[in-house]
Amino acid sequence: MKYTEKQKALECYQKHKDMIYKLAWAYCKDAYQAEDVFQEVFYKYLVSHPKFKTVEHEKAWFIRITINICKNFLKSKWNRDILHLEEWDRKQEGPEESGDAFDTLKNAILDLPEKYRVPIHLYYYEEYSVREIAHLLHKSESTIQTQLQRGREKIKHTLERSERHDVGA
């Protein structure tokens, strides 16, 4: 690689590292898997040398690659056969003891099925519009709107249940 290519790769890494890791973590629900996905995304970037028309095109490419790698990882036999330690720990601890609202919300989002969790993440954390999410996920806008609405309802229900548990304790 030329110096300029190295510099470009480093700038790209700095610009997208947080978004890619957070999306991978939201998708996989496991920090170690998210790190593996994160590395694979940047490996693909370095190997393929994609050319982007705009900054939004670049960001969309990284999101699409991250989602595809997450899907492939979650479908793999290795992933199906292992027990996720973080999930096991969370089940052993039971409901939130700390009452920390951020942790409660984070867990409510992580407990969502993938079809709700990913659109919620893209909409609220990456600030994509419904139209952009539909394009990225290859779904209709109405499907994304429904998934966002149902995801919000599930989060609300989880938070209300958590609140009742905290009041009852």
N, C-alpha and C positions, 0 to 999 in steps of 0.2 A: 504494500500500500504506500502511496505517496504521503508526504507529510500532510497535505491538504485533505486527503481522504481520512487519515487518522483524526485530524482535527474535526472534520465533519461528523465522523462517527462518534467522537466524544461529545460534541455539541448535541447531537441527536440523543445520545444516552442521557445527558443531563436534562434535556427537555422532556423526555418521555418516561424516565425511570419510575417515578412515583405513580403515574397513571397505570403503567403496565403492571407493576407489582400489586397495586390495589385491586385492579380488575381481576388479575389471576387469583388473588386471595379471595375475592368475593365469589369467584366462580368455583374454585376448588375447596374452599373453606379449610385450608390447611397451609400453614406458613412454609413448610418444607416443600410442598408441591408447588406453591406459588413461586418460590425461589427457583425451582427447576424449570418451570414455565418461563419465568423471567429470563433465565440464561438462554433457553432455547430460542426465544423471540429475538434476542440480540445476536445470537449465532446466525439465525436466518437472515437478519438484516445485513450482517457483515459478509455473508457468503453471497447473497443475491444482488447486492448493490442496487436496490430499487431507485428509480428516478421518480420524483414526485412533482406534480404540477403546481400544487399549492401546499401551504402549511396544513390546511384541513385534510387534504388528500393524504399527507404524511401521517397525521394523527389517526385517520380512518384505517390506513394500512396497518398500523401498529395494533389498533383495537381488533381488527379482523384476524390478524395473525395470532394475537393472544387468545382470542376466543377459540380459534381452530385448534391451537395447540392444547388448550385446556380440554376441549372435547375429546381429542385423541388420547390425552393422558387419562381422562376419566373412563374411557372405553377400554383401556389396556387391561390385559389379564392381571398384571402386577397390581394395578390399582384396585381391581375388584377383589383381589385376594388378601389385601392387607387391612388391618384395623387401624383407623386413624386415631392416633394417641390423643390429639387435642379434643376430638369429639368424645372419646372415652372419658377423658378427664372431666369434660363439661357434664357428661351424664352422671358421673360419680359425685360431683359437687352438688347437683340438684339446682334449684332455682337460685337466682342471684342473691347473695348474702349481703353484698356491699350496698345495694340500693343505688349504685352509680347509674344515672340515667343514660349516659353515653354507652356504657357496657350493655345495658339492657336493650337499648335500641340496636346496637351492633349485633347482639345475639339474635334479636328478632329478625333482622335482615338476613343473617347467615342461616337461620332456620327455614327461610323461605325455600320453596322448590326452585330449582334453577331457572325455570321459565319465567318466574317473577323476579328473582334476585338480580339477574343480569340487566333487564330493562330498568329496574329501580336504580341500580348502580350507575348505569350510563346516563340516566335522566337527572338524578340528583347530585352525583359526585363528578361526573364528566360534563354535565350541563348540555347534553345533546337534546335536540328537539325530538318529538315523536316521529316525525318524518325521517330524520337522520338515523334514529335507532332502527326504524323499520327497514331502511336501506341496508344498514350494517348487518342486521340479523336475518335479512332476506324474508321478512314477514310483512303483512299488510299493516297500515297505520292503525286500523281498527283493532287488529289483534294486539298491537303494542299498547294502545289505550286501555283495552280490557285487562291486559296483564298488569299494567301500572295500577289500575283501579283495584283489582283483586289483591295485588301485592300490598297496597296501602291498607286495605281492609284487614288482611291477615296480620300486618304489623300492628295496627290499631287494636285488634283483638288480643294479640300477645301482650301488648303493653298494658291494656286494661286488666288482663288476667294477672300480670306481674304486680300491678298496683294493688289489686284486691289481696294478693298474697302478702304484700308488704304491710298493708293496713291490718290484716288479720294476725300478723306475727307479733 
